[in-house]
Amino acid sequence: MPAPSPGLLRALLGLWAAWGLGLLGLSAVAQEPFWADLQPRVALVERGGSLWLNCSTNCPRPERGGLETSLRRNGTQRGLRWLARQLVDIREPEIQPVCFFRCARRTLQARGLIRTFQRPDRVELVPLPAWQPVGENFTLSCRVPGAGPRASLTLTLMRGAQELIRRSFAGEPPRARGAVLTATVLARKEDHGANFSCRAQLDLRPQGLGLFENSSTPRLLRTFVLSPDPPRLAAPRLLEVGSECPVSCALDGLFPAWEAQVSLALGDQSLSPEVTLEGDALTATATVHVQQEGARQLVCNVTLGGESRETRENVTFYSFPAPLLTLSEPSAPEGTMVTVTCASGTQALVTLDGIPAAGPGQPAQLHLNATEDDDGRVFFCDTTLEVDGETLSKNASAELRVLYAPRLDDSDCPRSWTWPEGPEQTLSCEARGNPAPSVHCARPDGGAVLALGLPGPVTRALAGTYRCTAANAQGEAVKDVTLTVEYAPAMDSVDCPERITWLEGTEASLSCVAHGVPPPTVSCARAGQRGGVEGLLRVAREHAGVYRCEATNARGSAAKNVAVTVEYGPSFEELSCPSNWTWVEGSERLFSCEVDGKPEPRVECVGSGGASEGVLLPLAPPDPSPRAPSMPSALAPGIYVCNATNRHGSLLKTVAVSAESPPEMDEATCPSHQTWLEGAEVAALACAARGRPSPRVLCSREDAPRPERQRVSREDAGTYRCVATNAHGMDARTVTVGVEYRPVVAELAASPPGGVRPGGNFTLTCRAEAWPPAQISWRAPPGAPNIGLSSNNSTLSVSGALGSHGGEYECAATNAHGRHARRITVRVAGPWLWVAVGGAAGGAALLAAGAGLAFYVQSTACKKGEYNVQEAESSGDAVCLNGAGGGAGGGPDGGSEAAGAAEAPEGDQVFAIQLTSA
């Protein structure tokens, strides 16, 4: 017994699982309804295949059970509540098996459905016609017998890979099998040679199976187009026996033209045509060759797609021999009698030079006495024959040669030849005669020989007279000829020089001779003017210039420019050689003295009298050149005599030469740095310039115009530009102006202004205005310790203020233009420190009151007017600061200090410093 299939095993496992559940819940099952089940309930099987069916129930103890079906069985397996059976060779389209069990006096049933399918193993396309006319319909029919179910079947008609028609049979009954698809298709030219087929597809993928495909065997379709018109036959109606003649047959509107079959036949003789194709046209060509007379039929047949087109024509073949033309003497000496005869076939009528024979088949004759005029005469014989109502003709010709002595005619060998020089010519002297005579031309003296009949260049050496002799077997002829060679005019430097020189005031003529054949005519005219120059001329300067001489003859012309120069003696012009000339010192300009004359005169100017005696004045050349003489750095003014000389004479002229110079300024005449004093009267800058004529000097400020004022101000300081000018140029210098002024102590201030306790610090600052900058000096109360000065003495500082610092302090500013001083007084009153600054009167009173209390420390530094900051800071005594002196009236400078106090500005200012105790 075969092993159970995997499907059967799965069915048995399901039954065992159900049986186990039934044993566990018997009481529960007994109370539920019983059923029967058939698996698979619905099945799709390939026709002729097999299938296992499983029939089962949930009844605990069924009485009996089974499977009802008309199909053949191959095996059965049983259990208590199940039954498995294999069904084989299933062929019916549709079968409904029944599973049943008897349980508790009731019958339990389950119905199944088995359907079969058949693959499209046979796909048949009905054969196509052998040839299908284009434009007509043909039928495509496809059959797929037995395949199904039909509802799952799709048929497609194909043209190559292109789908033409596609049909699905969805909705057909399940039992339906097999299918047919028919379509009508219009034949086209493009369908020729195409393969048509049918494709069948059985799609069972929705049922869990695959897609089954098959195609029919391809059917080849051949389409054609054949014109309804008959072929065109081209052939002669009459054809001579023994000759070859091409015939052709053509037909248009063929497709496919290369598939057409063509036959050409002449009577029962089949021809072998050569076929050519051009698009949809066909042409067949053959050669006809027949040796017998008579009428035959020419047939052309064209076959395509099983259809034929034919054309027939009659051709008559005839025999017509050519006429026979004879001369009694083809080469006859002059004066000989000659007989000409023309004959042909028995049925032909001949004509000799327009004279017909007596009748058909009879010859025609002509008799003549041969002369020179008959040499080369051609005789014509015509013959005619009537064939099939049409007159045919043939002809023959013969030439007569007459022998005679040479003749030299003027037309073929002229007595006078005239040729142009240069191009090649073929020298020809031809003689008549038979046989053709030879001609020889040479000079009578045995000189040059003319090369007759050969091209060659014509030269003047060929000119002259020649004797020409013509000879043949019949005799000879002699003739003299003259050769003239013509050539265009030519002018050389001997008979027509390029340059001619005339002298003013003499008589002269312009003559120019040219060579040429025929003799040329020569005319000369001024360039750019009309009218020629003829005869003698009284030479004047205006006759100088370029003349154009032209020589002309029949062979051309020649032209030449002739330059006429008129020479004359020297002459001076005031514009080109002035009588008065000014030389500018430093310039490189030379004296220009241009003199008119031909040839150009030589000019020399030499001093006459005074400082210029014998001095040679350098002259500017007419054309600037690197070798021009240089002007000396100094030139003696005076009178110079200029002498101009050429080969036609000399001339003198007196020239007065003067010397001048352009402006010049330097540090000596215009210093670049100048100083003014403030308050002085305004004066011009000290700037002057050298030069002839005397230059004019103007100075102006560069950055801004200087305002008009009577006294010098500090605002006048700045940069000035001074310009000196005269007739020969200018010179400029830049001048820096500085304004100096006496010193003024513009500020004397104390810091801080108040609120300082005893032991605090204070600073006195002195600022002065002066130019050149002032030197600052201080005078302090005697015994004031710890006084410090800044590097430029503008600041006095005290650290830890004491009562000894009370008193008068003086700041003095000094420069080269004076001295100015201001004072400040420090007074100690109880806990307060008062500082007052007074004017001239207050300062003098305080100075007088403190004169007895002050003491001065004399030192080397004070005597020298110098002060060392470090020494002053380390001294506990009163010091002399910056050379201010030992004290009021204590030294030689005491008086000056008092004077300085008197110069202090009015208007007292008081600065208070209050020192408070802690």
Secondary structure, 3 states (H helix, E strand, C coil): CCCCCHHHHHHHHHHHHHHHHHHHCHHHHHCCCCCEEEECCEEEEECCEEEEEEEEECCCCCCEEEEECCCEEEEEEECCCEEEEEEEEECCCEECCEEEEEECCEEEEEECEEEEEECCCCCEECCCCCCEECCCEEEEEEEECCCECHHHEEEEEEECCEEEEEEECCCCCCCCCCEEEEEEEECCHHHCCEEEEEEEEEECHHHCCCEEEEECCCEEECEEECCCCCCEEECCCEEECCCEEEEEEEECCCECHHHCEEEEEECCEEECCEEEEECCEEEEEEEEECCCCEEEEEEEEEEECCEEEEEEEEEEEECCCCCEEEECCCEEECCCEEEEEEECCCCCEEEECCEECCCCCCCEEEEEECCHHHCCEEEEEEEEEEECCEEEEEEEEEEEEEEEEEECCCCCCCCEEEEECCCEEECCCCCEEECCCEEEEECCCCCCECCCCCEEECCHHHCEEEEEEEEECCEEEEEEEEEEEEEEEECCCCCCCCEEEEECCCEECCCCCCEEECCCEEEEEECCCCCECCCCEECCHHHCEEEEEEEEECCEEEEEEEEEEEEEEEEECCCCCCCEEEEECCCCCCECCCEEEECCCEEEEEECCHHHCCCECCECCCCCCCCCCCCCCCCCCEEEEEEEEECCEEEEEEEEEEEEEEEECCCCCCCCEEEEECCCECCCCCCCCEEECCCEEEEEECCCCCCCCCECCHHHCEEEEEEEEECCEEEEEEEEEEEEEEEEEEEEEEECCCCCCCCCCEEEEEEEEEECCCEEEEECCCCCCCEEECCCCCEEEECCCCHHHCEEEEEEEEECCEEEEEEEEEEEECCEEEEECCCHHHHHHHHHHCCCCCCCCCCHHHHHCCCCHHHHHHCCCCCECCCCCCCCCCCCCHHHHHHHHHCCCCCCCCCCCCCCCC
